[in-house]
Amino acid sequence: MFYETKHSSRDFFKSLGLNFNPFKALIVPRPIGWISTIDENGVANLAPYSFFNAVSSDPPMLYFSSGGEHEQDGGEKDSLRNIRQNGQFVFNLVSSELTKAMNDSASPAPRAIDEFEMTGLTKSPSRLVRPPRVAQSPVQLECTLHQFIDLPPSPSGKSNIMVIGHVVGVHIDENLIVEGRVDILKAQPTARLGYLDYCNVTQSFALTRPNWPLEEKPKKS
Ligand SMILES: Cc1cc2nc3c(=O)[nH]c(=O)nc-3n(C[C@H](O)[C@H](O)[C@H](O)COP(=O)(O)O)c2cc1C
């Protein structure tokens, strides 16, 4: 199957035998940026973003991307709005046991709702920024805004805005540290697949980087 992305209507995908645009099912698994922010009245906000990843390690930078509007009253989503106001946010890792709370925190709640309270999560104060951390999360990264990038809007005019942050503080649960390394399998992070599907990281393997020339030549068939 091949298609050009200038086509994006539901009917177009139906004509290909697809129920939905498959794009989000093709770049997988996507880590989930569970982003906490705070507004000018001190109301905390927490929401998941799977258009999320690290973009450099030295300095440590990450991004998430907000598409569309706040479902209750239009305008920008709370995370974006709060970061525009104060330039600060926190990434919280979604361990397997936090999956339900993460999903609940995506509900289109009114702006005044604090998703920590709504989902029964505990706030931990951050060290360097104002937004609180999810205490139950085993990794939290305190971030300051580096840059907003306006991506092209959707054909229906919905905005897509990329938020790039500089990680200024790193919290790691000591229980994850085994023999000097972070054993992420202990957290079994939840990641996003397409549609309404998710996965957890439950297995890993190591590969050493190859020298040049390669020691083992690929066999010719
Ligand atoms: C797993 C998951 C991933 C999501 N990823 C994104 C995303 O990458 N970008 C986005 O704009 N919304 C995403 N959403 C939807 C937002 O979380 C949702 O719109 C949320 O209500 C925004 O909250 P806020 O207005 O409090 O910032 C995602 C939802 C879920 C459950």
The ligand as a Gaussian input file, in Angstrom:
#p B3LYP/6-31G(d) Opt

LIG

0 1
 C       -1.866000       8.494000      25.832000
 C       -2.307000       9.844000      25.358000
 C       -1.463000      10.586000      24.553000
 C       -1.836000      11.858000      24.120000
 N       -0.981000      12.562000      23.328000
 C       -1.301000      13.811000      22.937000
 C       -0.384000      14.574000      22.156000
 O        0.718000      14.129000      21.816000
 N       -0.755000      15.841000      21.808000
 C       -1.950000      16.361000      22.184000
 O       -2.228000      17.522000      21.849000
 N       -2.838000      15.673000      22.932000
 C       -2.536000      14.409000      23.327000
 N       -3.409000      13.696000      24.104000
 C       -4.648000      14.326000      24.536000
 C       -4.391000      15.268000      25.741000
 O       -3.833000      14.546000      26.820000
 C       -5.729000      15.878000      26.177000
 O       -6.161000      16.756000      25.152000
 C       -5.658000      16.590000      27.492000
 O       -6.986000      16.828000      27.947000
 C       -4.954000      17.930000      27.405000
 O       -4.955000      18.440000      28.690000
 P       -4.686000      19.942000      29.090000
 O       -5.680000      20.827000      28.379000
 O       -4.929000      19.867000      30.556000
 O       -3.262000      20.251000      28.726000
 C       -3.088000      12.401000      24.507000
 C       -3.944000      11.639000      25.326000
 C       -3.565000      10.378000      25.733000
 C       -4.478000       9.562000      26.601000

